Amino acid sequence: MLGEFEYLLITVAAGLGDSAYGASIREELAVATGRRCSLGALYTTIDRLETKGLLETWMGDATPQRGGRAKRMVRVTPKGVRAASDFYDAVSRVSRGASWAVNGTESPS
């Protein structure tokens, strides 16, 4: 089972498609969650997900915008899609019946 941050990272990478790389993923995570993650946490999680076969990474071309440095591109594997889908399904199942999921107006204290 994925952890919350792993799920968020895979989901953001999938949404970014061919534009998924460290900085773009980090930016989208901040927009989606309202929280910033450190580069260390981001790349440690990317490495872990790649080791599990849930992501693939490769070095893209160097760009002038990055001072000639290459981007580490990220792609979600079919196994990663299944893992994220399983996580989403599990959260949806356990959320049924929770007050905030039932009527959408109450928030937990």
N, CA, C and O atoms as a Tinker XYZ file with bonds, in Angstrom:
   436  protein
     1  N      0.853000   -1.177000    0.000000    73     2
     2  CA     0.000000    0.000000    0.000000    64     1     3
     3  C      0.895000    1.235000    0.000000    63     2     4     5
     4  O      1.901000    1.292000    0.707000    81     3
     5  N      0.518000    2.200000   -0.788000    73     3     6
     6  CA     1.244000    3.463000   -0.856000    64     5     7
     7  C      0.992000    4.308000    0.381000    63     6     8     9
     8  O     -0.022000    4.150000    1.061000    81     7
     9  N      1.904000    5.188000    0.658000    73     7    10
    10  CA     1.675000    6.226000    1.649000    64     9    11
    11  C      1.028000    7.429000    0.968000    63    10    12    13
    12  O      0.986000    7.510000   -0.259000    81    11
    13  N      0.530000    8.351000    1.765000    73    11    14
    14  CA    -0.152000    9.532000    1.226000    64    13    15
    15  C      0.741000   10.325000    0.267000    63    14    16    17
    16  O      0.314000   10.666000   -0.835000    81    15
    17  N      1.970000   10.616000    0.679000    73    15    18
    18  CA     2.861000   11.419000   -0.161000    64    17    19
    19  C      3.213000   10.674000   -1.443000    63    18    20    21
    20  O      3.298000   11.281000   -2.511000    81    19
    21  N      3.417000    9.360000   -1.341000    73    19    22
    22  CA     3.701000    8.567000   -2.540000    64    21    23
    23  C      2.533000    8.649000   -3.518000    63    22    24    25
    24  O      2.726000    8.834000   -4.720000    81    23
    25  N      1.317000    8.508000   -2.986000    73    23    26
    26  CA     0.122000    8.598000   -3.833000    64    25    27
    27  C      0.046000    9.967000   -4.506000    63    26    28    29
    28  O     -0.179000   10.058000   -5.713000    81    27
    29  N      0.234000   11.022000   -3.729000    73    27    30
    30  CA     0.175000   12.374000   -4.288000    64    29    31
    31  C      1.224000   12.568000   -5.370000    63    30    32    33
    32  O      0.927000   13.139000   -6.419000    81    31
    33  N      2.429000   12.110000   -5.137000    73    31    34
    34  CA     3.513000   12.267000   -6.109000    64    33    35
    35  C      3.189000   11.517000   -7.401000    63    34    36    37
    36  O      3.348000   12.073000   -8.488000    81    35
    37  N      2.743000   10.273000   -7.302000    73    35    38
    38  CA     2.391000    9.502000   -8.496000    64    37    39
    39  C      1.252000   10.182000   -9.249000    63    38    40    41
    40  O      1.291000   10.278000  -10.476000    81    39
    41  N      0.250000   10.648000   -8.533000    73    39    42
    42  CA    -0.911000   11.276000   -9.161000    64    41    43
    43  C     -0.517000   12.570000   -9.873000    63    42    44    45
    44  O     -0.964000   12.823000  -10.991000    81    43
    45  N      0.306000   13.375000   -9.239000    73    43    46
    46  CA     0.772000   14.615000   -9.870000    64    45    47
    47  C      1.619000   14.291000  -11.098000    63    46    48    49
    48  O      1.444000   14.913000  -12.147000    81    47
    49  N      2.528000   13.331000  -10.984000    73    47    50
    50  CA     3.370000   12.960000  -12.131000    64    49    51
    51  C      2.517000   12.472000  -13.297000    63    50    52    53
    52  O      2.782000   12.812000  -14.450000    81    51
    53  N      1.501000   11.682000  -12.998000    73    51    54
    54  CA     0.611000   11.196000  -14.060000    64    53    55
    55  C     -0.105000   12.363000  -14.723000    63    54    56    57
    56  O     -0.242000   12.394000  -15.946000    81    55
    57  N     -0.560000   13.316000  -13.931000    73    55    58
    58  CA    -1.255000   14.480000  -14.478000    64    57    59
    59  C     -0.363000   15.367000  -15.324000    63    58    60    61
    60  O     -0.825000   15.972000  -16.292000    81    59
    61  N      0.911000   15.452000  -14.970000    73    59    62
    62  CA     1.853000   16.274000  -15.735000    64    61    63
    63  C      2.296000   15.597000  -17.034000    63    62    64    65
    64  O      2.745000   16.266000  -17.964000    81    63
    65  N      2.169000   14.283000  -17.091000    73    63    66
    66  CA     2.535000   13.560000  -18.314000    64    65    67
    67  C      3.986000   13.782000  -18.704000    63    66    68    69
    68  O      4.891000   13.583000  -17.894000    81    67
    69  N      4.204000   14.197000  -19.952000    73    67    70
    70  CA     5.564000   14.390000  -20.470000    64    69    71
    71  C      6.286000   15.578000  -19.846000    63    70    72    73
    72  O      7.474000   15.776000  -20.098000    81    71
    73  N      5.593000   16.365000  -19.041000    73    71    74
    74  CA     6.205000   17.521000  -18.379000    64    73    75
    75  C      6.587000   17.227000  -16.939000    63    74    76    77
    76  O      6.913000   18.144000  -16.186000    81    75
    77  N      6.551000   15.957000  -16.545000    73    75    78
    78  CA     6.835000   15.596000  -15.151000    64    77    79
    79  C      8.337000   15.501000  -14.914000    63    78    80    81
    80  O      9.024000   14.660000  -15.494000    81    79
    81  N      8.827000   16.374000  -14.055000    73    79    82
    82  CA    10.201000   16.305000  -13.557000    64    81    83
    83  C     10.192000   16.928000  -12.174000    63    82    84    85
    84  O      9.185000   17.508000  -11.768000    81    83
    85  N     11.270000   16.823000  -11.458000    73    83    86
    86  CA    11.306000   17.222000  -10.057000    64    85    87
    87  C     10.650000   18.545000   -9.732000    63    86    88    89
    88  O      9.752000   18.597000   -8.892000    81    87
    89  N     11.082000   19.625000  -10.383000    73    87    90
    90  CA    10.564000   20.954000  -10.049000    64    89    91
    91  C      9.080000   21.091000  -10.379000    63    90    92    93
    92  O      8.333000   21.697000   -9.611000    81    91
    93  N      8.645000   20.539000  -11.506000    73    91    94
    94  CA     7.225000   20.665000  -11.867000    64    93    95
    95  C      6.346000   19.853000  -10.918000    63    94    96    97
    96  O      5.244000   20.277000  -10.570000    81    95
    97  N      6.835000   18.691000  -10.504000    73    95    98
    98  CA     6.088000   17.873000   -9.542000    64    97    99
    99  C      5.998000   18.609000   -8.208000    63    98   100   101
   100  O      4.929000   18.671000   -7.602000    81    99
   101  N      7.098000   19.156000   -7.759000    73    99   102
   102  CA     7.136000   19.876000   -6.478000    64   101   103
   103  C      6.175000   21.064000   -6.495000    63   102   104   105
   104  O      5.465000   21.309000   -5.520000    81   103
   105  N      6.157000   21.795000   -7.604000    73   103   106
   106  CA     5.263000   22.945000   -7.754000    64   105   107
   107  C      3.790000   22.525000   -7.700000    63   106   108   109
   108  O      2.989000   23.143000   -6.999000    81   107
   109  N      3.445000   21.485000   -8.434000    73   107   110
   110  CA     2.057000   21.003000   -8.467000    64   109   111
   111  C      1.620000   20.450000   -7.110000    63   110   112   113
   112  O      0.475000   20.637000   -6.699000    81   111
   113  N      2.532000   19.770000   -6.417000    73   111   114
   114  CA     2.219000   19.278000   -5.073000    64   113   115
   115  C      1.889000   20.443000   -4.142000    63   114   116   117
   116  O      0.949000   20.361000   -3.352000    81   115
   117  N      2.659000   21.522000   -4.235000    73   115   118
   118  CA     2.424000   22.688000   -3.379000    64   117   119
   119  C      1.066000   23.315000   -3.688000    63   118   120   121
   120  O      0.339000   23.708000   -2.776000    81   119
   121  N      0.723000   23.408000   -4.974000    73   119   122
   122  CA    -0.572000   23.979000   -5.361000    64   121   123
   123  C     -1.711000   23.095000   -4.857000    63   122   124   125
   124  O     -2.700000   23.593000   -4.319000    81   123
   125  N     -1.568000   21.783000   -5.032000    73   123   126
   126  CA    -2.643000   20.845000   -4.673000    64   125   127
   127  C     -2.843000   20.720000   -3.171000    63   126   128   129
   128  O     -3.975000   20.582000   -2.708000    81   127
   129  N     -1.761000   20.768000   -2.405000    73   127   130
   130  CA    -1.855000   20.499000   -0.972000    64   129   131
   131  C     -1.738000   21.743000   -0.099000    63   130   132   133
   132  O     -2.115000   21.719000    1.073000    81   131
   133  N     -1.221000   22.825000   -0.664000    73   131   134
   134  CA    -0.975000   24.019000    0.139000    64   133   135
   135  C      0.266000   23.891000    1.002000    63   134   136   137
   136  O      0.508000   24.728000    1.872000    81   135
   137  N      1.055000   22.849000    0.767000    73   135   138
   138  CA     2.289000   22.620000    1.538000    64   137   139
   139  C      3.446000   22.431000    0.575000    63   138   140   141
   140  O      3.280000   21.866000   -0.506000    81   139
   141  N      4.623000   22.908000    0.971000    73   139   142
   142  CA     5.824000   22.702000    0.163000    64   141   143
   143  C      6.578000   21.505000    0.729000    63   142   144   145
   144  O      6.613000   21.287000    1.940000    81   143
   145  N      7.170000   20.750000   -0.159000    73   143   146
   146  CA     8.020000   19.641000    0.300000    64   145   147
   147  C      9.465000   19.989000   -0.035000    63   146   148   149
   148  O      9.739000   20.744000   -0.968000    81   147
   149  N     10.366000   19.434000    0.732000    73   147   150
   150  CA    11.784000   19.671000    0.473000    64   149   151
   151  C     12.209000   18.869000   -0.758000    63   150   152   153
   152  O     11.597000   17.857000   -1.101000    81   151
   153  N     13.263000   19.340000   -1.409000    73   151   154
   154  CA    13.793000   18.589000   -2.549000    64   153   155
   155  C     14.281000   17.215000   -2.108000    63   154   156   157
   156  O     14.152000   16.236000   -2.842000    81   155
   157  N     14.840000   17.150000   -0.904000    73   155   158
   158  CA    15.313000   15.867000   -0.391000    64   157   159
   159  C     14.185000   14.861000   -0.248000    63   158   160   161
   160  O     14.327000   13.705000   -0.646000    81   159
   161  N     13.051000   15.299000    0.325000    73   159   162
   162  CA    11.893000   14.405000    0.479000    64   161   163
   163  C     11.354000   13.986000   -0.884000    63   162   164   165
   164  O     10.978000   12.832000   -1.086000    81   163
   165  N     11.320000   14.938000   -1.817000    73   163   166
   166  CA    10.808000   14.641000   -3.156000    64   165   167
   167  C     11.665000   13.583000   -3.851000    63   166   168   169
   168  O     11.146000   12.573000   -4.327000    81   167
   169  N     12.975000   13.814000   -3.907000    73   167   170
   170  CA    13.841000   12.888000   -4.642000    64   169   171
   171  C     14.030000   11.561000   -3.915000    63   170   172   173
   172  O     14.219000   10.529000   -4.559000    81   171
   173  N     13.983000   11.571000   -2.591000    73   171   174
   174  CA    14.033000   10.305000   -1.850000    64   173   175
   175  C     12.805000    9.457000   -2.190000    63   174   176   177
   176  O     12.912000    8.245000   -2.373000    81   175
   177  N     11.643000   10.102000   -2.273000    73   175   178
   178  CA    10.405000    9.387000   -2.601000    64   177   179
   179  C     10.417000    8.924000   -4.053000    63   178   180   181
   180  O      9.983000    7.809000   -4.346000    81   179
   181  N     10.906000    9.761000   -4.968000    73   179   182
   182  CA    11.023000    9.349000   -6.368000    64   181   183
   183  C     11.927000    8.123000   -6.469000    63   182   184   185
   184  O     11.596000    7.166000   -7.169000    81   183
   185  N     13.066000    8.145000   -5.776000    73   183   186
   186  CA    13.984000    6.996000   -5.799000    64   185   187
   187  C     13.307000    5.736000   -5.270000    63   186   188   189
   188  O     13.439000    4.661000   -5.854000    81   187
   189  N     12.581000    5.876000   -4.158000    73   187   190
   190  CA    11.902000    4.726000   -3.554000    64   189   191
   191  C     10.842000    4.164000   -4.499000    63   190   192   193
   192  O     10.735000    2.948000   -4.658000    81   191
   193  N     10.060000    5.039000   -5.123000    73   191   194
   194  CA     9.017000    4.587000   -6.044000    64   193   195
   195  C      9.622000    3.953000   -7.297000    63   194   196   197
   196  O      9.051000    3.020000   -7.862000    81   195
   197  N     10.766000    4.456000   -7.724000    73   195   198
   198  CA    11.439000    3.847000   -8.877000    64   197   199
   199  C     11.958000    2.457000   -8.514000    63   198   200   201
   200  O     11.852000    1.527000   -9.314000    81   199
   201  N     12.515000    2.311000   -7.320000    73   199   202
   202  CA    12.999000    1.007000   -6.853000    64   201   203
   203  C     11.854000   -0.007000   -6.791000    63   202   204   205
   204  O     12.046000   -1.186000   -7.087000    81   203
   205  N     10.665000    0.458000   -6.406000    73   203   206
   206  CA     9.480000   -0.415000   -6.344000    64   205   207
   207  C      8.875000   -0.693000   -7.722000    63   206   208   209
   208  O      7.956000   -1.503000   -7.841000    81   207
   209  N      9.387000   -0.025000   -8.768000    73   207   210
   210  CA     8.865000   -0.217000  -10.112000    64   209   211
   211  C      7.609000    0.582000  -10.405000    63   210   212   213
   212  O      6.893000    0.280000  -11.359000    81   211
   213  N      7.328000    1.611000   -9.587000    73   211   214
   214  CA     6.118000    2.407000   -9.770000    64   213   215
   215  C      6.355000    3.649000  -10.623000    63   214   216   217
   216  O      5.415000    4.229000  -11.167000    81   215
   217  N      7.624000    4.051000  -10.733000    73   215   218
   218  CA     8.037000    5.176000  -11.575000    64   217   219
   219  C      9.255000    4.772000  -12.380000    63   218   220   221
   220  O      9.991000    3.860000  -12.005000    81   219
   221  N      9.457000    5.456000  -13.480000    73   219   222
   222  CA    10.703000    5.369000  -14.249000    64   221   223
   223  C     11.247000    6.784000  -14.348000    63   222   224   225
   224  O     10.484000    7.740000  -14.486000    81   223
   225  N     12.564000    6.918000  -14.278000    73   223   226
   226  CA    13.181000    8.228000  -14.468000    64   225   227
   227  C     14.298000    8.114000  -15.491000    63   226   228   229
   228  O     14.876000    7.046000  -15.691000    81   227
   229  N     14.586000    9.226000  -16.126000    73   227   230
   230  CA    15.705000    9.319000  -17.057000    64   229   231
   231  C     16.093000   10.792000  -17.142000    63   230   232   233
   232  O     15.317000   11.681000  -16.789000    81   231
   233  N     17.296000   11.022000  -17.613000    73   231   234
   234  CA    17.770000   12.390000  -17.749000    64   233   235
   235  C     17.356000   12.938000  -19.106000    63   234   236   237
   236  O     17.671000   12.367000  -20.151000    81   235
   237  N     16.642000   14.060000  -19.066000    73   235   238
   238  CA    16.233000   14.738000  -20.287000    64   237   239
   239  C     17.368000   15.595000  -20.818000    63   238   240   241
   240  O     18.489000   15.553000  -20.310000    81   239
   241  N     17.065000   16.363000  -21.836000    73   239   242
   242  CA    18.068000   17.238000  -22.432000    64   241   243
   243  C     18.383000   18.417000  -21.518000    63   242   244   245
   244  O     17.550000   18.847000  -20.721000    81   243
   245  N     19.588000   18.920000  -21.650000    73   243   246
   246  CA    19.981000   20.125000  -20.935000    64   245   247
   247  C     19.218000   21.309000  -21.534000    63   246   248   249
   248  O     18.984000   21.357000  -22.741000    81   247
   249  N     18.838000   22.250000  -20.692000    73   247   250
   250  CA    18.099000   23.418000  -21.168000    64   249   251
   251  C     18.789000   24.702000  -20.736000    63   250   252   253
   252  O     19.372000   24.762000  -19.654000    81   251
   253  N     18.725000   25.735000  -21.582000    73   251   254
   254  CA    19.339000   27.017000  -21.204000    64   253   255
   255  C     18.689000   27.624000  -19.954000    63   254   256   257
   256  O     19.357000   28.300000  -19.171000    81   255
   257  N     17.362000   27.377000  -19.767000    73   255   258
   258  CA    16.663000   27.919000  -18.600000    64   257   259
   259  C     17.231000   27.362000  -17.305000    63   258   260   261
   260  O     17.114000   27.991000  -16.253000    81   259
   261  N     17.836000   26.203000  -17.371000    73   259   262
   262  CA    18.399000   25.564000  -16.177000    64   261   263
   263  C     19.924000   25.675000  -16.163000    63   262   264   265
   264  O     20.600000   24.891000  -15.497000    81   263
   265  N     20.459000   26.640000  -16.890000    73   263   266
   266  CA    21.909000   26.845000  -16.904000    64   265   267
   267  C     22.656000   25.684000  -17.530000    63   266   268   269
   268  O     23.786000   25.385000  -17.146000    81   267
   269  N     22.018000   25.022000  -18.508000    73   267   270
   270  CA    22.655000   23.904000  -19.193000    64   269   271
   271  C     22.526000   22.572000  -18.479000    63   270   272   273
   272  O     23.099000   21.575000  -18.918000    81   271
   273  N     21.781000   22.542000  -17.383000    73   271   274
   274  CA    21.602000   21.278000  -16.646000    64   273   275
   275  C     20.420000   20.506000  -17.219000    63   274   276   277
   276  O     19.463000   21.089000  -17.729000    81   275
   277  N     20.506000   19.199000  -17.126000    73   275   278
   278  CA    19.431000   18.324000  -17.599000    64   277   279
   279  C     18.372000   18.156000  -16.512000    63   278   280   281
   280  O     18.652000   18.298000  -15.322000    81   279
   281  N     17.162000   17.855000  -16.945000    73   279   282
   282  CA    16.070000   17.566000  -16.017000    64   281   283
   283  C     15.975000   16.059000  -15.808000    63   282   284   285
   284  O     16.190000   15.283000  -16.738000    81   283
   285  N     15.656000   15.655000  -14.596000    73   283   286
   286  CA    15.368000   14.243000  -14.318000    64   285   287
   287  C     13.867000   14.047000  -14.546000    63   286   288   289
   288  O     13.039000   14.427000  -13.718000    81   287
   289  N     13.547000   13.452000  -15.676000    73   287   290
   290  CA    12.162000   13.266000  -16.080000    64   289   291
   291  C     11.566000   12.059000  -15.352000    63   290   292   293
   292  O     12.282000   11.129000  -14.980000    81   291
   293  N     10.253000   12.088000  -15.158000    73   291   294
   294  CA     9.562000   11.047000  -14.396000    64   293   295
   295  C      8.358000   10.554000  -15.188000    63   294   296   297
   296  O      7.614000   11.346000  -15.766000    81   295
   297  N      8.176000    9.241000  -15.208000    73   295   298
   298  CA     7.007000    8.633000  -15.854000    64   297   299
   299  C      6.439000    7.578000  -14.910000    63   298   300   301
   300  O      7.188000    6.806000  -14.310000    81   299
   301  N      5.131000    7.547000  -14.784000    73   299   302
   302  CA     4.450000    6.544000  -13.966000    64   301   303
   303  C      4.350000    5.260000  -14.788000    63   302   304   305
   304  O      3.952000    5.293000  -15.953000    81   303
   305  N      4.710000    4.136000  -14.184000    73   303   306
   306  CA     4.625000    2.839000  -14.858000    64   305   307
   307  C      3.208000    2.270000  -14.706000    63   306   308   309
   308  O      2.436000    2.750000  -13.875000    81   307
   309  N      2.869000    1.263000  -15.494000    73   307   310
   310  CA     1.563000    0.600000  -15.299000    64   309   311
   311  C      1.379000    0.091000  -13.865000    63   310   312   313
   312  O      0.280000    0.157000  -13.314000    81   311
   313  N      2.458000   -0.415000  -13.268000    73   311   314
   314  CA     2.394000   -0.871000  -11.877000    64   313   315
   315  C      2.095000    0.311000  -10.941000    63   314   316   317
   316  O      1.374000    0.148000   -9.956000    81   315
   317  N      2.636000    1.481000  -11.238000    73   315   318
   318  CA     2.372000    2.675000  -10.451000    64   317   319
   319  C      0.932000    3.135000  -10.584000    63   318   320   321
   320  O      0.323000    3.583000   -9.613000    81   319
   321  N      0.387000    3.023000  -11.798000    73   319   322
   322  CA    -1.022000    3.374000  -12.016000    64   321   323
   323  C     -1.915000    2.466000  -11.179000    63   322   324   325
   324  O     -2.866000    2.933000  -10.552000    81   323
   325  N     -1.612000    1.169000  -11.168000    73   323   326
   326  CA    -2.415000    0.221000  -10.369000    64   325   327
   327  C     -2.314000    0.533000   -8.882000    63   326   328   329
   328  O     -3.320000    0.510000   -8.173000    81   327
   329  N     -1.115000    0.823000   -8.410000    73   327   330
   330  CA    -0.921000    1.117000   -6.988000    64   329   331
   331  C     -1.684000    2.386000   -6.584000    63   330   332   333
   332  O     -2.313000    2.421000   -5.527000    81   331
   333  N     -1.629000    3.416000   -7.418000    73   331   334
   334  CA    -2.356000    4.661000   -7.108000    64   333   335
   335  C     -3.860000    4.427000   -7.156000    63   334   336   337
   336  O     -4.599000    4.946000   -6.320000    81   335
   337  N     -4.306000    3.657000   -8.121000    73   335   338
   338  CA    -5.730000    3.347000   -8.230000    64   337   339
   339  C     -6.207000    2.552000   -7.019000    63   338   340   341
   340  O     -7.283000    2.821000   -6.486000    81   339
   341  N     -5.418000    1.579000   -6.584000    73   339   342
   342  CA    -5.756000    0.785000   -5.400000    64   341   343
   343  C     -5.826000    1.668000   -4.153000    63   342   344   345
   344  O     -6.725000    1.505000   -3.328000    81   343
   345  N     -4.884000    2.601000   -4.011000    73   343   346
   346  CA    -4.881000    3.519000   -2.871000    64   345   347
   347  C     -6.140000    4.378000   -2.893000    63   346   348   349
   348  O     -6.814000    4.521000   -1.873000    81   347
   349  N     -6.454000    4.943000   -4.038000    73   347   350
   350  CA    -7.646000    5.785000   -4.179000    64   349   351
   351  C     -8.906000    5.000000   -3.836000    63   350   352   353
   352  O     -9.774000    5.493000   -3.116000    81   351
   353  N     -9.003000    3.783000   -4.351000    73   351   354
   354  CA   -10.174000    2.953000   -4.062000    64   353   355
   355  C    -10.301000    2.668000   -2.562000    63   354   356   357
   356  O    -11.401000    2.713000   -2.013000    81   355
   357  N     -9.182000    2.377000   -1.904000    73   355   358
   358  CA    -9.201000    2.080000   -0.471000    64   357   359
   359  C     -9.643000    3.305000    0.324000    63   358   360   361
   360  O    -10.459000    3.186000    1.238000    81   359
   361  N     -9.114000    4.482000   -0.015000    73   359   362
   362  CA    -9.500000    5.707000    0.691000    64   361   363
   363  C    -10.979000    5.996000    0.452000    63   362   364   365
   364  O    -11.690000    6.397000    1.373000    81   363
   365  N    -11.438000    5.796000   -0.762000    73   363   366
   366  CA   -12.864000    6.016000   -1.066000    64   365   367
   367  C    -13.745000    5.074000   -0.251000    63   366   368   369
   368  O    -14.772000    5.491000    0.284000    81   367
   369  N    -13.348000    3.799000   -0.155000    73   367   370
   370  CA   -14.143000    2.821000    0.605000    64   369   371
   371  C    -14.214000    3.177000    2.080000    63   370   372   373
   372  O    -15.293000    3.135000    2.671000    81   371
   373  N    -13.102000    3.522000    2.679000    73   371   374
   374  CA   -13.119000    3.814000    4.115000    64   373   375
   375  C    -13.747000    5.168000    4.408000    63   374   376   377
   376  O    -14.159000    5.424000    5.539000    81   375
   377  N    -13.824000    6.025000    3.422000    73   375   378
   378  CA   -14.424000    7.347000    3.618000    64   377   379
   379  C    -15.944000    7.307000    3.590000    63   378   380   381
   380  O    -16.599000    8.199000    4.129000    81   379
   381  N    -16.508000    6.283000    2.967000    73   379   382
   382  CA   -17.972000    6.190000    2.930000    64   381   383
   383  C    -18.487000    6.141000    4.364000    63   382   384   385
   384  O    -17.990000    5.373000    5.187000    81   383
   385  N    -19.464000    6.950000    4.645000    73   383   386
   386  CA   -20.034000    6.969000    5.982000    64   385   387
   387  C    -19.427000    8.014000    6.894000    63   386   388   389
   388  O    -20.007000    8.330000    7.933000    81   387
   389  N    -18.273000    8.559000    6.536000    73   387   390
   390  CA   -17.690000    9.630000    7.347000    64   389   391
   391  C    -18.511000   10.894000    7.124000    63   390   392   393
   392  O    -18.949000   11.165000    6.006000    81   391
   393  N    -18.716000   11.659000    8.177000    73   391   394
   394  CA   -19.610000   12.815000    8.094000    64   393   395
   395  C    -19.230000   13.767000    6.964000    63   394   396   397
   396  O    -20.114000   14.268000    6.269000    81   395
   397  N    -17.947000   14.027000    6.764000    73   395   398
   398  CA   -17.543000   14.968000    5.725000    64   397   399
   399  C    -17.712000   14.374000    4.326000    63   398   400   401
   400  O    -17.837000   15.115000    3.352000    81   399
   401  N    -17.718000   13.053000    4.220000    73   399   402
   402  CA   -17.916000   12.418000    2.923000    64   401   403
   403  C    -19.400000   12.279000    2.598000    63   402   404   405
   404  O    -19.775000   12.255000    1.426000    81   403
   405  N    -20.253000   12.186000    3.631000    73   403   406
   406  CA   -21.678000   11.976000    3.426000    64   405   407
   407  C    -22.373000   13.259000    3.001000    63   406   408   409
   408  O    -23.075000   13.282000    1.990000    81   407
   409  N    -22.180000   14.328000    3.769000    73   407   410
   410  CA   -22.928000   15.551000    3.438000    64   409   411
   411  C    -22.046000   16.702000    2.965000    63   410   412   413
   412  O    -22.554000   17.732000    2.522000    81   411
   413  N    -20.749000   16.534000    3.054000    73   411   414
   414  CA   -19.839000   17.539000    2.532000    64   413   415
   415  C    -19.824000   18.881000    3.255000    63   414   416   417
   416  O    -19.149000   19.812000    2.816000    81   415
   417  N    -20.567000   18.990000    4.370000    73   415   418
   418  CA   -20.629000   20.288000    5.048000    64   417   419
   419  C    -19.892000   20.304000    6.370000    63   418   420   421
   420  O    -19.450000   21.364000    6.814000    81   419
   421  N    -19.750000   19.165000    7.004000    73   419   422
   422  CA   -19.059000   19.137000    8.293000    64   421   423
   423  C    -17.575000   18.938000    8.071000    63   422   424   425
   424  O    -17.169000   18.214000    7.162000    81   423
   425  N    -16.777000   19.566000    8.885000    73   423   426
   426  CA   -15.339000   19.327000    8.820000    64   425   427
   427  C    -14.884000   18.798000   10.168000    63   426   428   429
   428  O    -15.376000   19.230000   11.210000    81   427
   429  N    -13.941000   17.862000   10.148000    73   427   430
   430  CA   -13.452000   17.324000   11.412000    64   429   431
   431  C    -12.746000   18.398000   12.214000    63   430   432   433
   432  O    -12.112000   19.284000   11.640000    81   431
   433  N    -12.843000   18.335000   13.515000    73   431   434
   434  CA   -12.200000   19.335000   14.396000    64   433   435
   435  C    -10.798000   18.913000   14.734000    63   434   436
   436  O    -10.099000   19.620000   15.460000    81   435
